[in-house]
Amino acid sequence: MIYVTHDQTEALTFADKVVVMYDGRVVQIGTPEELFERPEHTFVGYFIGSPGMNVIPAKVEGKQAYINGSALDLGAAYGALEGKVEIGVRPEFARLSDSDGLPVKVRRVEDVGRHKIVRAEFFGNDINIIAGEGEEIGADKTRVTFDPAHVNVYANDWRVAPEGARKGPVGEAA
C-alpha cells in the first residue's frame, strides 16, 4: 500500500519504508531508522526528527572538522571535499558540558516533559541540544560536544561516506 502524507510523525509511525521528496525529486528511501540515523540529504536530516538535525558549515580535513577554526573529531577520515561542506548532528547526540567541547551560548531551555530542548548559538548558527529530563542546565554549561559516531558529513547537501566505508546492498555506503 502507498500512503501519501506531509506529516512526518504519521509517515514514520505507519511505514516500513519512507520516500522523502525535496524540490520535486526523491532524496532518500529507507526505513524510519535509516532516515534518522543516516540522512542522505540535509533536508532529510532537518525534516525528520523534532527538532531536526543541526546542520553546521565546516571545513573537513581527514578526521577533523573545523568550525570557525575550532577542531571537532569526526571519528572517521574523509577525502577532499568541494563545494558547500557541512556537518550534521542530531540534537540527541549533542551534550552540554562545563569544560569539554566547543563554545556555545544557551539562549533558551524548553522543558517538554521527557527531556529538555536547549536552544543555543554555536559560532553564529542556531543549534538544538537534547538534555535529559533531570539534567541541570546551569550558567557553567558553556560548551557542547558531539558524539563522533553520529556526526554526518555533507558536501553540497549530500551525505559523504567516510573513506573505507563498506558498501551496502544497493551500492550506498552502509
PyMOL commands that set and color helices and strands:
alter all, ss='L'
color gray80, all
select helices_A, chain A and resi 8-14+32-37+42-47+91-93+148-150
alter helices_A, ss='H'
color red, helices_A
select strands_A, chain A and resi 18-22+25-30+54-57+59-67+70-78+85-89+94-97+102-103+105-111+115-122+125-132+143-146+151-155+158-160
alter strands_A, ss='S'
color yellow, strands_A
deselect
rebuild
show_as cartoon
